[in-house]
Amino acid sequence: GYAAGSGGAVLKTTNTGGNWNVLVISPPDTYTSIFFSTPSTGYVVGLDSRYYKSTNGGVNWTSKVTYVSKHYFSIQFLNSSTGFIVGGWSTTSDGIIPGNYGLSDAIVLKTDVFGNLEWIKNYGGSNIDGIRSIIRTDDTSYLFTGTSHSNDIDITDHIGPEDKSDIIVGKIDLSGNLVWLNSYGSVGDDYSNQIIKTKDSCYLICGYRKLDFEDYYILK
């Protein structure tokens, strides 16, 4: 197994977490997600507009700058050969971005196994929106979760005032077309960090809420 974090470090274990070896990526940065499609081929994304690829089990890494988003938070593969999808947010409206809706958009992009862009989609409204985690579902689609301040365009059910963030959960098909997008939360600030699938084919969203105090909670 592998874990990625700040300081350019990637950790690898071969004994179910009993011991961890440090594999350093240069230049160092904060990494948010790591995924190995085969025992030797893996990818890392983080907060510096680029992703990293290893073809020898994490010993060496090469990087590629995308200039699409400043932050990437999650990486998932369809299988070992068809590519990957990355979630994040973007404030740009030029280049390969299809058109920015507002202050920042939630984005998902797909590449082939060589890192060539196949498509990129943006979601959200006229305020601040972003994606933190994305997973594959059983019905050839994806679920993503993130946060939003918007109440227009793709997001029309914002719960609190627009200066407060909601948790959003969206479903897209394999071409990136939005199927549905819902908001969850309170009148305070609500944030999501991760979405995972459960054994009963449901989904858990881990996040936290800021009212008078900061509370951590799970949505199902």
N, C-alpha and C positions, 0 to 999 in steps of 0.2 A: 504494500500500500504506500501511498504518497500523501504528503501534506505540504501546502505552500503558505508563506506568510510574508512578513516584512523583512527588510534587510537583504533581499536577494537570496534567501535560503529556501531550498526545497528539501524536505525530509523524506527518506525512504526506509521502510521497514520490510524485512523478510521473515519475521517471526511473530506476526499478528500484533505488532505494536510493542513487543517486549524491549526491543532496541531500535534506535533510529540513527541512520547515517545522514550527514549533512551534505547536500549537493548544491554548490553555489552557482547562481546565474549572475553574469556580469553584463551590463551594469546593474548594481543592486537597486531594487525597488520594492514596493509593496505588491505582493501577488495575492489574488483573490480566489483563483480557481485553478485546479489542475486535473487533467483527464488523460489517461493512457488508453488508446484504442487497441493497442497490442502490448505484449510485455516489453517491447523495445521502443515503440513510438508513442510519445506523449506530447502534450501541449500545456502551456501555462499562459494565463492572461492576468493583467493587473491594471495599474493606474497610470500607465505611461504611453497610451496610444499605440501599443504594440503587443504582439504575442510571440511566444517562444516555442520552438519545436526541438525535440530530442529524438534521435533515431537509435540510440544505444543505451536505453534504459535510464536516462537522466544524467549520464556522465557528462555529456557535452550538449550545449544548447545553442541554436541559432535564432536570431530575432528578425522580425519583419514589422516595419512601421505601417499602420493603416491610415493614419490621419483622418479617421472617421469619428472617433469618440476619444475623449480624454480618459475615460474610465470604462473598463470591462470587468464584469463581475461573475460571469458563469460561462462554462464551456461544456458542451455535450456532443457526442457523436451519434449519428444514425447507426453506424456499424463500423467495422474496421477499415472500410474503404470509401465511403461516400462523402465524408466531410464533417464539418462541425458548425454549430450555431453559437453565437456569442451575444450576450445581452449587456446593455449599458445605457448611456444617455449621450446626447449630442446637442450642441448649441449652434452648429453651423447649418447653412442652407445653400452651400455651393458644392462644387466637386461632384462626388457620387451620391450625396444625400438627396433624396427625392423631393425635399422641400420642408423646411422647418415650420412647425405649427406655432411655436411660442418661445418662451425663454429657454427651455430645453425639452427635447423629445426623448421618449423611450425608443431605443432602436434595437433591432435584431438583424444580424447579417449572417449569411451563409457563404462558405468557400468550399472549393474542392480540396482534395487531399494535398494539393501543392500550394494551397494558400491563395489561389486565384478567386476573386470575388464572383459569386454566382448571382446573389441578389442582396439587397438591403432594404429594410422597411422601417418606417418610423411610426410611432403611435403616441397618442396623448391629446393635449389641448393647448390652449394659448398660455398656460402658466408653466410651472416646473414639473416635469415628469421624468421618471427613470426606472430602469429595470435592475434588480439585484440578483435574480436567480431564474434559471430556466431548466425544464426537464422534458423528456420525451414521455408521451402518454401511450396507452395501449391501442388507440384508434388512429394511428398515423398522424398525430398532431403534437403540438407542444403547449405546455402551460408555463407562463412566466409570472413572476410577482415582483413588485416594486413599490414606489411611492408616487403620489401625485398631489398637486395643488390645483389642478384644472377642474373645470365644470362645463366643458363644451367639446365639440368635435367628437372624439372617440369616447370621452368620459363625461357622462351626463348625470351621474348620481353621487356627486361629491357630498360628503356628509357634513363636515364642519365648514367654517369660514375658509376662504381661499388662502389665508395666511397660515393655515394649519394643514398638515399633510394627511392624506388617507393612504391605507394599503390598497393597492390594486392587484387584481388577478386577471390575466387575459389568456385566451386560447387562440392559437394560430394554426393554420394548416401547414403542410410541408413546403408550400410556396411563400409562406409568410403572410398570407391573407388573414386579417382579423376575423375570428368567428364570434367572440363575445369578449367583453371587458367589464368587470364589476369592481365597485369600491367597497371597502370595509373599514370600520374604525369608530371614532368618537368625535366629540367636538374639540378635542385636543389634537396633538401631533401623534400620528401612528406610523410606524415604520416596519417594513418586513426585511428579513435578511436571507431567508432560505426557504425553498419549497422542496418537499420530499414525498415520495409515494409510500403508502402503507401497505401492509399485507392484505388488507381487505379492499384494495383497489380504490382507496380514498387518498386524500392529499393533506399533508400537514404543512402549515406555514408558520415559521418561527419569526417573532418580531418583538417589538416593545412599544410602549405608549408613554407619552409625556403629558401629564396633567399637572397636579401639584407635586407629584413625585414621578419617578420613572419606574414603570412596571414591565416585566417581561411576560409574554403570553404566547399561546399557540392557538391557531385557528385550524379547524378541520372542515 
